[in-house]
Amino acid sequence: AMRLTFLVVGKMKSGPERDLVDEYLKRARPVARGLGFRGIEEIEVASGGLDAEAGRILEKIPAGARILRLDEFGPTMGSADFADKLASLRDQGIPDLVFLIGGAEGYGDAVRQAASDTLAFGPQTWPHRFVRAMLAEQVYRAMSILAGTPYHKA
């Protein structure tokens, strides 16, 4: 079973975005388990200094993980394709899929080299707390699509 991890630079304070992330992950987790995913976790690493952040990020990536780096310059993916990608990686026996959300300065070179696969939520620049909320929503939407439940149509 594949685990999904949001590996994020910076601590998310309480507030509306935190509430959104919590709500979508709470909804997604039981559906994900029913679809053969091992869980959905968040790991926050301290911000400060691109190289230092890179070191903190890389040491938290499990062996054998696939990494998707959230980057406004990356390709975009529709929700159905995103769901298919999660299912495909799960079916390949990938143990961990790690979504990276970098800090305010972006990503250090070490992270760019280790995580060349990128994904964008459109060409705009979004605050990191929005990106985390949007990722949580899209993961929940993907689980709904894969489970055939009505959320995606709503």
C-alpha positions as CSV (number, residue, x, y, z in Angstrom):
1,A,0.0,0.0,0.0
2,M,1.3,3.5,-0.9
3,R,1.5,6.3,1.7
4,L,1.0,9.9,0.6
5,T,3.1,12.5,2.4
6,F,2.9,16.3,2.2
7,L,6.5,17.3,3.0
8,V,6.3,21.1,3.6
9,V,8.7,23.8,4.5
10,G,7.4,25.9,7.3
11,K,4.8,25.5,10.1
12,M,1.2,26.2,9.2
13,K,-0.4,28.3,11.9
14,S,-4.1,27.9,12.9
15,G,-6.5,29.7,10.6
16,P,-8.8,29.1,7.7
17,E,-6.2,27.3,5.5
18,R,-5.2,25.0,8.4
19,D,-8.9,24.2,8.9
20,L,-9.3,23.4,5.2
21,V,-6.3,21.1,5.1
22,D,-7.6,19.3,8.2
23,E,-11.1,18.9,6.8
24,Y,-10.0,17.6,3.4
25,L,-7.5,15.2,4.9
26,K,-10.0,14.0,7.4
27,R,-12.4,13.2,4.6
28,A,-9.8,11.7,2.3
29,R,-8.1,9.3,4.8
30,P,-10.9,6.7,5.2
31,V,-11.6,6.7,1.4
32,A,-7.9,6.3,0.7
33,R,-7.6,3.4,3.1
34,G,-10.5,1.7,1.3
35,L,-8.6,2.2,-2.0
36,G,-5.4,0.6,-0.8
37,F,-3.5,3.7,0.3
38,R,-1.6,3.4,3.5
39,G,-2.3,6.8,4.8
40,I,-1.9,10.5,4.2
41,E,0.6,12.4,6.4
42,E,2.0,15.8,6.8
43,I,5.6,16.5,7.7
44,E,6.7,20.1,8.4
45,V,10.4,21.1,8.3
46,A,11.7,24.3,9.6
47,S,12.2,27.2,7.1
48,G,15.4,29.2,6.8
49,G,18.2,29.1,4.2
50,L,17.7,27.3,1.0
51,D,20.5,24.8,1.5
52,A,19.5,24.1,5.1
53,E,15.9,23.6,4.0
54,A,17.1,21.3,1.2
55,G,19.0,19.2,3.8
56,R,15.9,19.0,6.1
57,I,13.7,18.1,3.2
58,L,15.9,15.4,1.8
59,E,16.5,13.6,5.1
60,K,12.7,13.2,5.5
61,I,12.1,11.5,2.1
62,P,11.7,7.7,2.6
63,A,13.7,5.3,0.6
64,G,12.0,4.2,-2.6
65,A,9.7,7.2,-2.6
66,R,8.4,8.9,-5.7
67,I,8.5,12.7,-5.3
68,L,6.2,15.3,-6.9
69,R,7.5,18.8,-6.3
70,L,4.9,21.5,-6.4
71,D,6.3,24.3,-8.6
72,E,4.4,27.0,-10.4
73,F,6.6,26.4,-13.5
74,G,5.7,22.7,-13.6
75,P,3.0,21.0,-15.8
76,T,-0.6,21.2,-14.8
77,M,-2.8,18.2,-14.5
78,G,-6.5,17.8,-14.5
79,S,-8.2,16.2,-11.5
80,A,-9.0,13.0,-13.3
81,D,-5.4,12.6,-14.6
82,F,-4.1,13.4,-11.1
83,A,-6.4,10.6,-9.7
84,D,-5.1,8.2,-12.4
85,K,-1.5,9.1,-11.5
86,L,-2.1,8.3,-7.9
87,A,-3.7,5.0,-8.8
88,S,-1.0,4.1,-11.3
89,L,1.8,4.7,-8.7
90,R,-0.1,2.7,-6.1
91,D,-0.5,-0.2,-8.6
92,Q,3.2,-0.1,-9.4
93,G,3.9,-0.9,-5.8
94,I,5.5,2.5,-5.0
95,P,5.7,2.6,-1.2
96,D,5.6,6.3,-0.8
97,L,4.5,9.3,-2.8
98,V,5.9,12.6,-1.4
99,F,4.5,15.9,-2.4
100,L,7.0,18.7,-1.7
101,I,5.9,22.2,-1.0
102,G,8.9,24.5,-0.7
103,G,9.5,27.6,1.3
104,A,9.2,31.3,0.3
105,E,12.5,31.2,-1.6
106,G,11.6,28.1,-3.6
107,Y,13.9,25.0,-3.6
108,G,17.6,24.5,-3.2
109,D,19.5,22.9,-6.0
110,A,19.8,19.6,-4.1
111,V,16.0,19.3,-3.9
112,R,15.6,20.3,-7.6
113,Q,18.0,17.5,-8.6
114,A,16.5,14.9,-6.3
115,A,12.9,15.8,-7.2
116,S,12.7,16.6,-11.0
117,D,9.0,15.6,-11.3
118,T,6.9,18.8,-10.8
119,L,3.3,19.7,-10.7
120,A,1.7,23.2,-10.8
121,F,-1.8,24.3,-9.8
122,G,-1.9,26.7,-12.7
123,P,0.7,29.4,-13.7
124,Q,-0.1,31.8,-10.9
125,T,2.1,32.1,-7.8
126,W,0.1,30.9,-4.7
127,P,0.9,31.4,-1.0
128,H,2.2,28.1,0.4
129,R,-0.7,27.7,2.8
130,F,-3.1,27.9,-0.2
131,V,-1.0,25.3,-2.1
132,R,-1.3,23.0,0.9
133,A,-5.0,23.5,1.1
134,M,-5.4,23.0,-2.7
135,L,-3.3,19.8,-2.6
136,A,-5.4,18.4,0.3
137,E,-8.5,19.2,-1.7
138,Q,-7.2,17.6,-4.9
139,V,-6.1,14.5,-3.0
140,Y,-9.6,14.2,-1.5
141,R,-11.1,14.8,-5.0
142,A,-8.8,12.1,-6.4
143,M,-9.9,9.6,-3.8
144,S,-13.5,10.5,-4.6
145,I,-12.9,9.9,-8.3
146,L,-11.2,6.6,-7.7
147,A,-13.9,5.5,-5.3
148,G,-16.7,6.6,-7.7
149,T,-18.3,8.8,-5.0
150,P,-20.3,11.9,-6.0
151,Y,-18.0,14.6,-4.6
152,H,-16.1,15.2,-7.8
153,K,-19.4,15.9,-9.7
154,A,-20.7,18.3,-7.1
